[in-house]
Amino acid sequence: MDYLRTLGSAAVSTLVQKSGLNLPFSLGPKISSLDGVCNLYDGTKRDDGSSVSIFEYDYSDQTKKASKEFATNALRKLRSTRHPDVLRFIDAVETDTIIYIMTERVRPLQSVLQSWCGRDAKEREDWIFWGLHRISVALTFVNDPCASTHGKLCINSIFISPSGEWKLGGFELFSNPKEEAPILYVCAIYPNSSVWAAPEVKKGGWSVLKEYEPAVADAYALGLLLYAVFNPALGLPATAHPPHPSPTVSSSGSIPPVVFASFQKLLNPNPKGRQSPKSFLEIGMMDNGFFAKNKLVKVCLGLENFTLRSETEKNAFLRALQESSASFPPEFTSNRVLPSLITALEYGGATAAMILPLVLQFGVNVSPEEYPSLILAPLIKLYASPDRGTRMALLDHLPEYAEKLDKKIVSEKIFPHLSTGFSDTVAVIREATTKSIILLAPKLTDRILNNDLLRFLAKMQADSEPSIRTNTCILIGRLGPTLGYNTKKKVLVPAFSRALRDTFVHARVAGLMAFMATIDCFDVDDMANKVIPNIAFTMIDKEKLVRDQAFKAIDLFVKRLENHAAAMPDTSLPDSGSSAVLHEQTTLVTTAAGAASSLAGWAISSLGKKLITSDLQTTIGVGTSTAPLAERSISVPPPLETIGINSSIALTSPQTVSASSSLTSSRVKGMKLGSNNIPLSATAAILAGQWTDDNTESVRTENPWGNDDLIDVNADEDDWSAFETAPAVMAPKAITPSKLGFYLSGNEISTQHLPGRKTLGSVSSPASTMKETSCGQNKNNEIPKHMPSPTLPAPSFAEMTKEEKASEMARRKEERKQVIFQHFVSIHFTELNNQRIALLKEQKKGAIRG
């Protein structure tokens, strides 16, 4: 059947195109034929693509010549009659053989009634009463203000809009008795006109209506319509046939009892005693009338007068609308109620907060294509409203429409207004704004997400309300995986650590849970160096809830680190020396002292394994002692007793200096506390001269071994200060490249690896201390300040082989290192002595005051 309709409409379109007409619409499928005079088509308006209906009056056939007068009258009356309950005229096309009337999209009442048969009886009854109310209003308008008679009130002249509203159409016989030759008086030739004709018309013809009021004929037709809509499966009632007996309850079919009395009056055979459509409407709108108590009628009346009502009346109406909304037909809510609410919503005001939930509720049935323009557009405008009630309503119902928002709209139109809520003076607005971000975050641009938004959240973490601070931390934790890589590293740890120091218990718990939720956002270095240290103190929190969560968090991160450590290599040392080092330490230690000893032994033994045999045979001259120290690694200083320092001044942590050979006795005569030292300027001059000579030769020859052949024992970055037991003194100032006249690589000399902090031992008395200090001095071994250390004449590189050049380069390098080592040790011991003297003075002053 649809195929035939489509084929018919296609044929009509072809004929229209051949006739040269430029139609303002596109003709769609045929819907139905009305009384054989008119054909109803679906169509599309060319201007905006909106859906319309097309009434086609084709009188090209000689047998339908009379239809031209009806079509012309229908076009003229419909174009001039404007009423909400009358079919809305849009446009028309008229030729010598055909007339097209374009109206709003509608369906014939007869076909819609059939679809309503399967619905709930009460819902169907309410819908019919609502429709009769609209038709009664339209007929009252036609009969009184227009002083006209419709003349063709029947099922075929009523149409249903997409909202379910009944619209009055069929204006082919619409006439005003005062007109010249009204068409109503010749309508006897209209097909099936006797079906809705009143008894007086059937008896005396249509011209008899000149003697009565315009509403007489329409009133009788309204009674027949009432019977037809409640009894669609039955034919005309018995009263419609002569002798027109009065209707009885048994003959009324499914007509509700509440309207039966009016039904009888409408079908009164006597025109003068017949009830008019206006009286029928007034009776129905009386208190507890069949129209007044109909919920659909009440809703429509409330929407029509909504802007004229007081705030109290508006709120009462909206509450009633919300309570009864579930029983409304879907098409009624989507196409009748919803547009009216949206119009009211655009005006804002105090009622906007109550209208918004209804708009979203009724908008569920709106098609996805129409939802952005019909629902979202007015909602987006409301974000600019300063009304707090409206803003709260928008945020409370954000989950219902957030997914339908476009990313561009959120970033450009919503977030700029939404962000004002972060600084609102009302805490409820600030909290609702914070909670809403998680729904809009996927729609925000990277710039807003990683920059603007985080600035607002940083302020929210310092909010006076504990719940806002807690929710802000939770929000950052949920946003963590979506942030940029650099943002994660800079923001997450400080943000969560701030929450861990919050005075609110649940904020601290939220900080711990946020750390756990974003564990994948941290690399292992950050876990070990930042995350675990920041969490650790919460394991002794005063609240058990926090402590329990802290232990869970620590356990989670430790397990992650254990899994990573299990996959790491056993050592990062070069392969050539790894086997020699690993066997030295194979057991774990359990005390700090044991750890210090173990680490010191490891450093010494590992260096000793790397030194060559000839280097192990050299000694360091101390005073007059020439005993060899073959068994000691020269990476650390000799015992303090051997250089004239009392054992009470002990080093409690191992100190290492990068070196691969010992000092020769010919270059260094000794290291003594309090002895005259080589000036820094003289040392720099000597080193600079040697560095210049060496660099001159190294430019000519390649380094045959490079830096990779030596172990950098100064690379030990362990924190030795943990094992110190006494106040620390300041480390000596590092020698800068500008003073020495050359650039020192970080791998060669590093101030953090040179002897720094030392521990002062116990001191019995000032006298004994002075004695111990003086006995360590040897004037015979003093080095004059004005004389640099003697240097051996450097052999010429031109006479050396490649191996000899490499050996000579290594020797010179080690000599420089030993000179630097001696210089810094001497400076350090001088400062150490000064510290001891200051300590003795303080003790002496304390004893005097005591």
C-alpha positions in Angstrom: 0.0 0.0 0.0 2.8 2.4 0.9 4.4 1.5 -2.5 1.3 2.6 -4.3 1.1 5.8 -2.3 4.8 6.6 -3.1 4.2 5.8 -6.8 1.2 8.1 -6.8 3.0 11.0 -5.2 5.9 10.5 -7.6 3.5 10.7 -10.6 2.0 13.9 -9.2 5.4 15.5 -8.7 6.2 14.6 -12.3 3.1 16.2 -13.6 3.7 19.3 -11.5 7.3 19.6 -12.9 6.0 19.3 -16.5 3.5 22.1 -15.8 6.3 24.4 -14.9 5.2 25.2 -11.4 7.8 26.1 -8.8 6.4 24.5 -5.6 7.6 25.8 -2.2 7.5 22.2 -0.9 8.5 18.7 -1.8 5.5 16.3 -2.2 5.9 13.1 -0.1 3.7 10.0 0.3 0.0 10.1 0.1 -1.8 9.7 3.5 -5.4 9.5 2.7 -8.3 10.7 0.5 -10.9 12.9 2.2 -14.5 12.6 0.9 -13.2 12.1 -2.6 -12.6 15.8 -2.9 -9.2 16.2 -1.4 -6.0 14.1 -1.1 -3.7 14.5 1.9 0.1 14.2 1.4 3.1 14.5 3.6 5.6 17.1 2.4 8.7 19.0 3.2 9.1 22.7 3.1 11.9 23.7 0.8 13.0 26.8 2.8 13.9 25.1 6.0 13.2 21.4 5.5 10.4 21.4 8.1 7.7 18.8 7.9 4.3 19.9 6.4 1.1 18.5 5.1 -0.2 19.1 1.6 -4.0 19.2 0.8 -4.4 18.6 -2.9 -7.6 19.6 -4.7 -7.4 18.2 -8.3 -10.4 19.2 -10.5 -8.8 18.6 -13.8 -11.2 15.8 -14.4 -14.6 16.9 -15.8 -16.4 14.9 -13.2 -14.8 17.0 -10.4 -15.5 20.4 -11.8 -17.7 21.2 -8.9 -14.8 20.6 -6.5 -13.2 23.8 -7.7 -15.6 25.9 -5.7 -15.1 23.9 -2.6 -11.3 24.1 -3.0 -11.4 27.8 -3.6 -13.6 28.4 -0.5 -11.4 26.2 1.7 -8.2 28.1 0.6 -9.8 31.5 1.1 -11.3 30.7 4.6 -8.3 28.9 5.9 -6.0 31.6 4.9 -8.0 34.3 6.7 -8.9 32.3 9.8 -6.1 32.3 12.5 -6.7 30.4 15.8 -4.5 28.0 17.9 -7.1 25.3 17.4 -7.6 25.8 13.7 -5.3 24.1 11.2 -2.4 26.5 10.6 -2.1 27.7 7.1 1.5 28.1 5.6 1.3 28.5 1.9 -0.7 27.6 -1.2 -0.2 27.1 -5.0 -3.2 27.6 -7.3 -3.6 26.8 -11.0 -6.5 26.3 -13.4 -6.7 22.6 -12.6 -5.2 22.1 -9.2 -4.8 23.8 -5.8 -2.2 22.9 -3.2 -2.7 24.1 0.4 0.4 23.7 2.7 -0.3 23.5 6.4 1.4 22.2 9.6 2.1 18.5 9.7 -1.1 16.7 10.7 -2.8 13.3 10.6 -6.5 12.5 10.0 -8.4 11.9 13.3 -9.9 8.7 11.9 -6.5 7.0 11.5 -5.3 8.2 14.9 -8.3 7.0 16.7 -7.5 3.5 15.6 -4.1 3.7 17.1 -5.6 4.8 20.4 -7.8 1.8 20.7 -4.9 -0.2 22.3 -4.2 2.3 25.0 -5.4 2.5 28.6 -9.2 3.4 28.7 -8.7 6.2 31.2 -5.8 7.7 29.2 -7.8 7.4 26.0 -10.9 9.1 27.6 -8.8 12.0 28.9 -7.3 12.5 25.4 -10.7 12.5 23.7 -12.2 15.0 26.2 -9.1 17.2 25.7 -9.7 17.0 21.9 -13.4 17.8 22.2 -12.5 20.8 24.4 -10.2 22.1 21.7 -12.8 21.6 19.0 -15.5 23.3 21.1 -13.2 26.3 21.5 -12.6 26.4 17.8 -16.3 26.2 17.0 -17.1 28.9 19.5 -14.6 31.1 17.7 -16.1 30.3 14.3 -19.7 30.8 15.4 -19.4 33.9 17.6 -16.5 36.2 16.6 -16.6 35.1 13.0 -20.4 34.8 12.9 -20.0 31.8 10.5 -21.0 28.2 10.2 -18.4 25.6 9.7 -20.9 23.4 7.9 -18.7 20.2 7.7 -18.0 19.2 11.3 -17.1 15.5 11.2 -14.2 13.1 11.7 -12.8 13.8 8.3 -12.6 17.6 9.1 -10.5 17.1 12.2 -6.7 16.5 12.2 -4.2 15.6 14.8 -0.9 17.6 15.2 2.3 15.9 16.3 1.6 17.0 19.9 -1.7 15.1 19.9 -3.8 18.3 19.7 -7.0 18.3 17.7 -7.1 20.9 14.9 -10.2 22.0 13.1 -10.0 21.8 9.3 -12.2 20.9 6.4 -13.2 24.5 5.5 -14.8 23.6 2.1 -18.3 24.7 3.4 -17.2 27.4 5.8 -19.7 30.2 5.2 -21.0 33.5 6.6 -24.7 34.0 6.1 -24.2 37.7 5.4 -22.0 36.8 2.4 -23.4 36.9 -1.1 -24.3 33.4 -2.2 -22.8 31.5 0.7 -21.5 28.2 -0.4 -23.1 26.5 2.5 -26.6 26.9 1.0 -25.5 24.9 -2.1 -23.6 22.2 -0.2 -26.1 19.6 -1.0 -23.9 18.6 -3.8 -20.9 18.0 -1.5 -20.3 14.2 -1.1 -21.9 12.6 2.0 -23.1 16.0 3.4 -26.3 14.4 4.7 -24.3 12.4 7.3 -23.7 15.3 9.6 -26.8 17.3 8.5 -29.3 18.4 11.2 -32.9 17.3 11.1 -34.1 20.7 9.9 -31.6 20.6 7.0 -32.7 17.1 6.0 -36.3 18.3 6.1 -36.0 21.8 4.5 -32.6 21.9 2.8 -29.4 23.9 3.7 -31.1 27.1 2.9 -33.3 26.8 5.9 -30.3 27.7 8.1 -30.8 31.3 7.2 -33.5 31.4 9.8 -31.3 30.2 12.6 -28.2 31.2 14.4 -24.9 30.2 12.8 -24.2 27.7 15.5 -27.3 25.6 15.1 -26.0 23.3 12.4 -22.5 22.9 14.0 -24.1 22.1 17.4 -25.9 19.1 16.0 -22.8 18.0 14.1 -20.8 18.3 17.4 -23.2 15.9 19.1 -22.7 13.3 16.3 -18.9 13.8 16.5 -19.0 13.2 20.3 -20.8 9.9 19.6 -18.4 8.9 16.9 -15.1 9.4 18.8 -16.3 7.4 21.8 -17.8 4.7 19.6 -15.5 4.5 16.6 -16.6 1.0 15.7 -20.3 1.9 15.6 -22.2 3.8 13.0 -24.5 6.8 13.4 -26.8 6.7 16.4 -30.5 6.1 16.0 -31.3 9.7 16.7 -29.6 10.7 13.5 -32.4 9.1 11.4 -36.0 10.3 11.2 -38.0 10.6 13.4 -34.9 11.5 15.4 -35.7 10.0 18.8 -34.1 11.3 21.9 -30.8 9.5 22.8 -31.0 7.0 25.7 -28.3 5.7 28.0 -28.5 2.3 26.3 -28.0 3.8 22.9 -25.1 6.1 23.9 -22.6 3.3 23.7 -19.3 4.3 25.5 -20.1 7.9 26.1 -19.2 8.7 29.7 -22.2 9.5 31.9 -20.7 12.8 32.9 -21.3 14.2 29.4 -24.4 12.3 28.5 -26.8 15.2 29.4 -24.9 17.6 27.1 -24.9 14.9 24.5 -28.7 14.8 24.6 -29.0 18.5 24.3 -26.7 18.7 21.3 -28.8 16.2 19.4 -32.1 18.0 20.2 -34.2 17.8 17.0 -35.6 21.3 17.8 -33.0 23.9 16.6 -34.3 26.5 19.2 -33.8 24.1 22.1 -30.5 22.8 20.9 -27.4 23.4 23.0 -24.8 25.5 21.2 -21.0 24.7 21.2 -20.4 27.7 23.4 -22.9 26.4 26.0 -21.3 23.0 25.8 -17.9 24.5 26.5 -19.2 26.6 29.4 -20.8 23.6 31.0 -17.7 21.5 30.7 -15.5 24.3 32.2 -17.6 24.8 35.3 -16.3 23.6 38.6 -15.9 19.8 38.5 -17.0 19.9 34.8 -15.9 17.3 32.4 -13.5 19.7 30.8 -12.3 21.5 34.0 -11.2 18.4 35.8 -9.4 16.9 32.8 -5.6 17.0 33.5 -4.7 17.7 29.9 -7.0 20.6 29.7 -5.7 22.0 32.9 -2.1 21.7 31.7 -2.8 23.5 28.4 -4.6 26.3 30.1 -1.8 26.6 32.7 0.8 26.8 29.9 -1.2 29.4 27.9 -1.5 31.8 30.9 1.9 30.9 32.5 3.5 34.3 32.0 0.5 36.1 33.5 0.4 34.1 36.7 2.0 35.1 40.0 5.1 33.3 41.3 3.0 31.4 43.8 0.6 30.2 41.0 3.5 29.3 38.8 5.1 27.2 41.5 1.8 25.4 42.2 1.2 24.7 38.5 4.7 23.4 38.0 4.4 21.1 41.0 1.0 19.7 39.7 2.6 19.3 36.2 5.5 17.3 37.7 3.2 15.1 39.7 0.9 14.2 36.8 3.5 14.1 34.0 3.8 10.3 34.1 0.3 9.9 32.9 0.6 12.3 29.9 0.8 10.9 26.3 4.4 11.0 25.1 3.5 13.1 22.1 1.7 15.5 24.3 4.7 16.1 26.6 7.2 16.2 23.8 5.4 18.5 21.4 2.9 20.5 23.5 4.2 20.8 27.0 7.9 20.9 26.3 7.9 23.9 23.8 5.9 25.9 26.2 8.3 25.2 29.1 11.3 26.0 27.0 9.8 29.3 26.1 9.2 30.1 29.8 12.7 28.8 30.6 14.3 31.3 28.3 12.9 34.2 30.3 14.7 32.8 33.4 13.5 34.1 36.7 12.9 32.3 40.0 10.8 29.5 38.3 13.7 28.5 36.0 15.0 26.2 38.7 11.7 24.3 38.7 11.2 24.4 35.0 14.6 22.9 34.1 14.0 19.4 35.6 10.7 19.2 33.7 12.3 20.2 30.4 14.9 17.5 30.8 12.2 15.0 31.8 10.0 15.7 28.9 12.9 15.9 26.5 13.7 12.2 26.8 11.5 11.4 23.9 13.0 14.1 21.6 14.8 12.7 18.6 18.7 12.9 18.7 18.6 15.2 15.7 16.3 17.8 17.4 17.8 17.5 20.9 20.7 20.0 20.5 18.5 22.7 19.0 15.4 22.1 21.1 16.8 21.2 24.5 20.5 22.0 24.7 20.4 25.5 23.2 18.2 27.1 25.9 20.1 25.2 28.6 23.5 26.6 27.4 22.1 30.1 27.5 21.1 29.7 31.1 24.7 29.3 32.2 25.1 33.0 31.7 22.3 33.6 34.2 23.4 35.0 37.6 20.5 33.4 39.4 21.9 30.8 41.8 18.8 28.7 41.7 19.1 28.3 38.0 22.8 27.5 38.3 22.1 24.8 40.9 19.4 23.3 38.8 21.8 23.1 35.8 24.5 21.5 37.9 22.2 19.1 39.7 20.8 17.7 36.4 24.0 17.9 34.5 24.3 14.0 34.3 21.1 14.0 32.2 22.5 16.0 29.4 26.3 16.2 29.8 27.0 13.4 27.3 25.0 15.2 24.6 27.1 18.4 24.9 29.6 19.2 22.2 33.2 19.6 23.1 33.4 23.1 21.5 30.3 24.3 23.2 31.6 23.1 26.6 35.0 24.8 26.2 33.7 28.1 24.7 30.2 28.7 26.1 29.8 26.7 29.3 33.2 26.6 31.1 33.8 30.4 31.1 30.5 30.9 32.9 30.8 27.7 35.0 34.2 28.7 36.4 32.6 31.7 38.2 31.1 29.1 40.5 34.6 28.3 42.0 34.7 31.8 43.6 31.1 32.1 44.5 30.4 33.2 48.1 27.9 30.4 48.6 29.6 27.2 49.5 26.9 25.0 48.0 27.6 26.6 44.6 31.3 26.0 44.9 30.9 22.4 45.8 28.4 21.7 43.0 30.7 23.4 40.6 33.6 21.2 41.7 31.5 18.0 41.4 30.3 18.9 38.0 33.8 19.1 36.5 34.2 15.3 36.3 31.3 15.1 33.9 32.6 17.9 31.7 36.3 17.1 31.8 36.2 14.8 28.7 34.7 17.8 26.8 37.4 20.3 27.9 40.4 21.3 25.8 43.9 20.3 26.9 44.7 23.9 27.7 41.8 24.3 30.0 42.3 20.9 31.6 46.0 21.3 32.3 46.1 25.0 33.0 43.0 27.0 33.8 41.1 24.2 35.6 44.0 23.3 37.8 44.4 26.9 38.9 40.8 26.8 40.2 41.3 23.4 41.9 44.4 24.7 43.6 42.2 27.4 45.2 39.6 24.9 46.1 42.1 22.8 48.1 42.4 25.8 50.4 38.7 26.3 50.7 37.2 26.9 54.2 34.7 24.0 53.7 36.2 20.6 54.5 33.8 18.8 52.1 35.0 21.0 49.2 38.6 20.3 50.0 37.9 16.6 50.1 35.9 16.6 46.9 38.6 18.6 45.2 41.2 16.0 46.1 38.9 13.3 44.8 38.4 15.2 41.6 42.1 15.6 41.0 42.6 11.9 41.6 40.0 11.1 39.0 41.4 13.6 36.5 45.0 12.4 37.0 45.1 9.8 34.1 43.7 12.4 31.7 46.3 15.1 32.5 49.4 15.7 30.4 52.7 13.9 31.3 54.4 17.0 32.6 51.3 18.1 34.4 51.1 14.8 36.2 54.7 15.0 37.4 54.3 18.6 38.7 50.8 18.6 40.1 49.7 15.2 41.5 52.2 14.7 44.3 52.0 18.2 45.7 48.2 18.2 45.4 47.7 14.9 47.2 50.4 15.7 49.8 48.6 18.8 50.6 45.5 16.8 51.3 47.4 14.5 53.6 48.2 17.5 55.8 44.5 18.6 56.0 42.9 18.9 59.3 39.8 17.1 58.1 40.1 13.3 58.5 38.3 12.4 55.3 40.4 14.8 53.3 43.5 12.9 54.4 41.9 9.6 53.5 40.9 11.1 50.1 44.6 12.1 49.6 45.8 8.5 50.3 43.1 7.0 48.0 44.0 9.5 45.3 47.6 8.4 45.5 46.5 4.8 45.1 44.1 5.5 42.3 46.8 7.3 40.2 49.6 4.8 40.8 49.9 4.3 37.1 50.6 8.1 36.7 53.9 7.8 38.6 57.2 6.3 37.4 59.2 4.1 39.8 61.6 7.0 40.6 58.8 9.2 41.7 57.3 6.4 43.7 60.5 5.9 45.6 61.6 9.5 45.9 58.4 11.4 46.2 55.3 9.3 46.8 56.3 6.9 49.6 58.2 9.6 51.5 55.2 11.9 51.4 52.8 9.1 52.5 55.0 7.7 55.3 54.1 10.1 58.1 50.4 9.2 57.8 51.2 5.7 59.0 51.3 7.2 62.5 48.3 9.5 62.0 46.2 10.1 65.1 43.1 8.7 63.3 42.9 4.9 62.8 41.0 5.4 59.6 43.9 7.3 58.1 46.5 4.9 59.5 44.8 1.9 58.0 44.5 3.5 54.6 48.1 4.7 54.8 49.4 1.2 55.3 47.3 0.0 52.4 48.8 2.7 50.2 52.3 2.0 51.3 51.8 -1.7 50.6 50.5 -1.0 47.2 53.5 1.2 46.2 56.1 -1.1 47.8 54.8 -4.1 45.9 55.0 -2.1 42.7 58.6 -1.2 43.5 59.4 -4.8 44.4 58.1 -6.0 41.1 60.2 -3.4 39.3 63.3 -4.1 41.4 63.0 -7.9 40.6 63.4 -7.1 37.0 66.4 -4.9 37.4 70.0 -6.1 36.9 72.0 -7.1 40.0 74.5 -4.2 39.5 75.2 -1.3 37.2 79.0 -1.7 37.3 80.9 -2.6 34.2 81.2 -6.3 33.5 84.9 -6.4 34.0 84.6 -5.7 37.7 81.2 -6.8 38.6 82.2 -10.3 39.6 85.0 -8.9 41.8 82.7 -6.6 43.7 79.6 -8.7 44.2 81.1 -11.4 46.3 82.3 -8.9 49.0 78.8 -8.3 50.3 76.4 -11.1 50.2 74.4 -10.7 53.4 72.0 -8.1 54.6 72.7 -5.9 57.6 70.1 -4.9 60.2 71.7 -1.9 62.0 72.8 1.5 61.0 76.4 0.9 62.3 76.5 -2.4 60.4 75.3 -0.6 57.3 78.0 2.1 57.6 80.7 -0.5 58.1 79.5 -2.6 55.3 79.2 0.3 52.9 82.7 1.5 53.8 84.2 -1.9 53.4 82.6 -2.3 50.0 83.9 1.0 48.8 87.4 0.3 50.0 87.6 -3.2 48.7 86.1 -2.5 45.4 88.6 0.2 44.7 91.5 -2.0 45.8 90.4 -4.7 43.3 90.8 -2.2 40.5 94.2 -0.8 41.4 97.3 -2.2 39.6 100.0 -4.0 41.5 102.6 -1.3 41.2 100.3 1.3 42.7 99.7 -0.9 45.7 103.4 -0.7 46.6 103.6 3.0 47.0 103.4 4.8 50.4 102.4 8.1 51.8 105.2 9.8 53.8 104.0 10.9 57.3 106.6 12.6 59.5 109.6 10.4 59.5 107.7 7.1 59.1 108.6 5.2 55.9 106.6 2.0 56.7 104.8 0.8 53.6 101.0 0.7 53.6 100.6 -1.9 51.0 97.5 -3.4 52.6 95.5 -0.1 52.7 93.7 1.3 49.7 94.8 4.9 49.0 91.2 5.8 48.1 90.8 6.9 51.8 93.2 8.8 54.1 95.5 6.8 56.5 94.6 6.4 60.1 94.6 9.7 62.0 97.2 8.4 64.5 99.7 8.0 61.7 99.4 11.7 60.6 99.6 13.2 64.1 95.9 13.5 64.9 94.5 12.1 68.2 92.2 9.1 67.8 89.5 11.0 69.7 88.9 13.0 66.4 87.4 10.1 64.5 85.7 9.9 61.1 82.5 8.1 61.5 81.7 7.8 57.8 83.9 6.6 54.9 85.3 9.3 52.6 86.5 8.5 49.2 88.3 10.5 46.5 88.7 9.5 42.9 92.2 8.2 42.4 93.9 5.3 40.7 97.4 5.6 42.0 99.2 6.8 45.2 101.2 9.8 46.0 104.9 9.3 45.7 107.2 10.1 48.6 109.3 12.5 46.5 106.3 14.8 45.9 104.5 14.7 49.2 106.5 14.8 52.4 103.5 14.5 54.8 100.1 15.6 55.9 100.0 17.2 59.4 97.4 19.1 61.3 98.4 22.7 61.8 101.4 22.5 59.3 102.0 25.2 56.7 100.0 24.5 53.6 100.6 25.3 50.0 98.6 28.4 49.1 95.6 27.9 46.8 96.9 30.3 44.2 100.3 28.5 44.0 98.5 25.1 43.7 96.3 26.5 41.0 99.3 27.8 39.1 101.1 24.5 39.3 98.0 22.5 38.2 97.2 25.0 35.4 100.8 24.7 34.0 100.7 20.9 34.1 97.2 20.9 32.6 98.3 23.1 29.8 101.3 20.9 29.0 99.2 17.7 29.2 96.5 19.2 27.0 99.1 20.2 24.4 100.3 16.7 24.1 96.9 15.1 24.3 95.8 17.1 21.3 98.6 15.5 19.3 97.8 11.9 20.4 94.5 10.1 21.0 93.7 8.9 24.5 94.4 5.2 24.3 92.0 4.3 27.2 89.5 7.0 27.8 87.6 7.6 31.0 85.8 4.3 30.9 88.8 2.3 32.0 88.6 3.7 35.5 86.1 3.1 38.2 84.6 6.4 39.5 84.6 5.6 43.2 83.2 9.1 43.8 79.9 8.1 42.2 78.6 6.8 45.6 75.6 9.0 46.2 74.5 7.3 49.4 73.5 9.7 52.2 76.3 9.2 54.7 75.0 11.9 57.0 72.5 9.4 58.4 75.3 7.7 60.3 76.7 10.9 61.8 76.5 11.2 65.6 77.8 14.8 66.3 77.3 18.3 65.0 78.5 18.7 61.4 80.8 21.4 60.2 80.6 23.1 56.9 82.2 21.4 53.9 85.2 23.2 52.4 84.5 25.5 49.5 84.9 23.8 46.2 87.5 24.9 43.7 85.8 26.5 40.8 87.0 26.3 37.2 87.5 30.1 37.2 90.1 29.9 40.0 92.0 27.0 38.5 91.8 28.2 35.0 90.3 25.0 33.6 87.0 23.1 33.5 86.7 20.2 36.0 84.3 17.4 34.9 81.7 16.3 37.4 82.9 12.8 37.0 86.4 13.7 38.1 86.0 16.1 41.0 82.8 16.5 42.9 82.5 18.5 46.1 80.0 16.1 47.6 82.5 13.3 47.3 85.5 15.1 48.9 86.0 14.9 52.7 83.3 17.0 54.2 81.5 16.4 57.4 83.6 15.0 60.3 82.6 14.1 63.9 84.2 15.7 66.9 85.2 13.2 69.5 85.0 13.8 73.2 87.6 16.2 74.7 88.8 15.9 78.3 90.4 19.3 78.8 91.8 22.2 76.8 95.4 21.4 78.0 95.3 17.9 76.8 93.9 19.0 73.5 96.6 21.5 72.9 99.2 19.0 73.8 97.8 16.5 71.3 97.7 19.1 68.7 101.2 20.3 69.1 102.8 16.9 69.2 101.6 16.1 65.7 103.6 19.0 64.2 106.9 18.4 62.5 108.8 21.5 61.6 111.4 19.6 59.6 108.7 18.5 57.1 107.0 21.9 56.6 106.5 23.0 53.1 107.3 26.7 52.6 104.5 28.8 51.4 106.5 30.5 48.7 107.9 27.3 47.2 105.8 25.0 45.1 106.3 21.3 45.2 109.2 20.1 43.1 108.3 18.4 39.9 110.2 15.9 37.8 111.2 16.9 34.3 108.6 15.7 31.9 109.9 13.5 29.2 109.3 14.4 25.6 106.3 12.7 23.9 108.1 12.7 20.6 110.5 10.0 21.9 107.8 7.7 23.4 105.9 4.8 22.0 102.1 4.8 22.1 102.1 2.6 25.3 104.6 4.9 27.0 102.6 7.9 26.1 99.5 6.4 27.6 101.4 5.5 30.8 102.9 9.0 31.1 99.4 10.5 30.6 98.0 8.3 33.4 100.9 9.2 35.7 100.4 12.9 35.2 96.7 12.6 35.8 97.2 10.8 39.0 99.8 13.3 40.2 97.3 16.1 39.8 94.7 14.2 41.7 97.0 13.5 44.6 98.0 17.2 44.8 94.3 18.2 44.9 93.6 15.5 47.5 96.5 16.7 49.7 95.3 20.2 49.4 91.7 19.6 50.4 92.7 17.2 53.3 95.0 19.9 54.7 92.3 22.5 54.5 89.8 20.2 56.0 91.9 19.3 59.0 92.7 23.0 59.6 89.0 23.8 59.8 88.5 20.7 62.0 91.1 22.0 64.4 89.4 25.4 64.4 86.1 23.8 65.3 87.7 22.0 68.2 89.3 25.1 69.5 85.9 26.9 69.3 84.3 24.0 71.1 86.9 24.1 73.9 86.4 27.9 74.3 82.7 27.4 74.7 83.2 24.7 77.3 85.7 26.9 79.2 83.2 29.8 79.2 80.5 27.4 80.4 82.8 26.2 83.2 83.6 29.8 84.3 79.9 30.8 84.3 79.2 27.6 86.3 
